[in-house]
Amino acid sequence: MKDILIAEDDPVLREVYLRKFGGSYAIRTAANGEEVLSLISQKAPDILLLDINMPILDGFGVLEKLPKEKRTFPIIILTNFEDQQNRRKGEQFGVNDYFVKKEMTIKSLYDMVDGHLNGGTSAAAPQ
């Protein structure tokens, strides 16, 4: 089973993501950037869903500290920041996708993740 690392400090959103992805993927969660780096050092995920605005170390801080050679997995930024400056910063760090929480649905995030992990060929996402 493919492994998703979800970095999200909001416990309600973490639960939403766990419910959506838990039946299809193995899930690990982190509430701050230091936890993300620790979990990646233990085992690289198949994909990282990375919130930008987290305590202790934010998402961009994680990207700065995560050596590029250790990034063998796609990264999707999760954020409510829809400005172009943050998008460009994400592109500079080599993120694969940018998910604006307030503009998109959990199904669209599932489809985005599925596309990265399975080439978009899996069965329909659970509702």
Order of alpha helices (4+ residues) and beta strands (2+ residues): beta-alpha-beta-alpha-beta-alpha-beta-alpha-beta-alpha
